[in-house]
Amino acid sequence: MDELVFLKLGGSLITDKTRPYTPRLDILAHLAEQIAASGVRMVLGHGSGSFGHTAAKEYRTREGTPPPSVLPTSPSIFEENRGRPGGGYWRGFSEVWYQASALNRHVIEALHAAGVWAMTFPASGSATARDGVIVRWDLSPLRRALDVGLLPVIYGDVVFDEARRGTILSTEELFRHLARELRPGRVLLAGLEAGVWADFPARSQRVRTLSPESFNGLRASLGAAAGADVTGGMLSKVEQMLQLVQEMRGLSVQIFSGEEPGNLARALAGENVGTLIEA
């Protein structure tokens, strides 16, 4: 069977993260065309950018909601709504879901226009977490989509959580769970940055390869993502991917710019156009 690739289109790439709820439709169209031409068997994920992250920051959705006994009595995001303790939190939970799914529709429309047979499999409808870690996720429909030649699409999404009651899982966190189940050969993370920088924010020294051994010297240089990002930015992404490549020997991860013309096509073809992370 052909190698399976996980591809993420970062929220900073497909939206303007400095302007709430603003998709970059021209970028989405170019990316979809490169995906369509690649012929690569893949699972596609995307970030929420200025859609989900804006609402999530306002409502603190990733943190979860405290139990009713410790909810504040003064009006706040946890204020009662429709007679339910923490109702304000759940209103925000629903708003984050709505905004993330609204961006997903833009992604699906771009893929459809490019002739890609894509279907979305949102984690919010099939996954459950415990303290921010997936404990159950029915992947049968997603596996079947891969088997018949469809492109499964996932995205950073809200999920119900047995400890926090609700939370948000980033695309990288979803990929980590999926990787254990589906065993991809490569993970590609397309964003705005050309890769990992040894001198961020000066951006004059791009790191070509990164390993667990070389990471400690670069930790302070990675910096955080621009704009609203409740799931951690570049440092968190690198840390998660380093853990994944150590857990799954033979897996490689590449972080690169999807904005550079043709870069996605080159990365899908196997070329290193950014920073390669390997164990």
Rosetta blueprint (number, residue, H / E / L):
1 M L
2 D L
3 E L
4 L E
5 V E
6 F E
7 L E
8 K E
9 L E
10 G L
11 G H
12 S H
13 L H
14 I H
15 T E
16 D L
17 K L
18 T L
19 R L
20 P L
21 Y L
22 T L
23 P E
24 R L
25 L H
26 D H
27 I H
28 L H
29 A H
30 H H
31 L H
32 A H
33 E H
34 Q H
35 I H
36 A H
37 A H
38 S H
39 G L
40 V L
41 R E
42 M E
43 V E
44 L E
45 G E
46 H E
47 G L
48 S L
49 G H
50 S H
51 F H
52 G H
53 H H
54 T H
55 A H
56 A H
57 K H
58 E H
59 Y H
60 R L
61 T H
62 R H
63 E H
64 G L
65 T L
66 P L
67 P L
68 P H
69 S H
70 V H
71 L L
72 P L
73 T L
74 S L
75 P L
76 S L
77 I L
78 F L
79 E L
80 E L
81 N E
82 R L
83 G L
84 R E
85 P L
86 G L
87 G H
88 G H
89 Y H
90 W H
91 R H
92 G H
93 F H
94 S H
95 E H
96 V H
97 W H
98 Y H
99 Q H
100 A H
101 S H
102 A H
103 L H
104 N H
105 R H
106 H H
107 V H
108 I H
109 E H
110 A H
111 L H
112 H H
113 A H
114 A L
115 G L
116 V L
117 W L
118 A E
119 M E
120 T E
121 F L
122 P L
123 A H
124 S H
125 G H
126 S L
127 A E
128 T E
129 A E
130 R E
131 D L
132 G L
133 V E
134 I E
135 V E
136 R E
137 W E
138 D L
139 L L
140 S H
141 P H
142 L H
143 R H
144 R H
145 A H
146 L H
147 D H
148 V L
149 G L
150 L L
151 L E
152 P E
153 V E
154 I E
155 Y E
156 G L
157 D E
158 V E
159 V E
160 F E
161 D E
162 E L
163 A L
164 R L
165 R E
166 G E
167 T E
168 I E
169 L E
170 S L
171 T H
172 E H
173 E H
174 L H
175 F H
176 R H
177 H H
178 L H
179 A H
180 R H
181 E H
182 L H
183 R L
184 P L
185 G L
186 R E
187 V E
188 L E
189 L E
190 A E
191 G E
192 L L
193 E L
194 A L
195 G L
196 V E
197 W E
198 A L
199 D L
200 F L
201 P L
202 A L
203 R L
204 S L
205 Q L
206 R E
207 V E
208 R L
209 T E
210 L E
211 S L
212 P H
213 E H
214 S H
215 F H
216 N L
217 G L
218 L L
219 R H
220 A H
221 S H
222 L L
223 G L
224 A L
225 A L
226 A L
227 G L
228 A L
229 D L
230 V L
231 T L
232 G L
233 G H
234 M H
235 L H
236 S H
237 K H
238 V H
239 E H
240 Q H
241 M H
242 L H
243 Q H
244 L H
245 V H
246 Q H
247 E H
248 M L
249 R L
250 G L
251 L L
252 S E
253 V E
254 Q E
255 I E
256 F E
257 S E
258 G L
259 E L
260 E L
261 P L
262 G L
263 N H
264 L H
265 A H
266 R H
267 A H
268 L H
269 A L
270 G L
271 E L
272 N L
273 V L
274 G L
275 T E
276 L E
277 I E
278 E L
279 A L
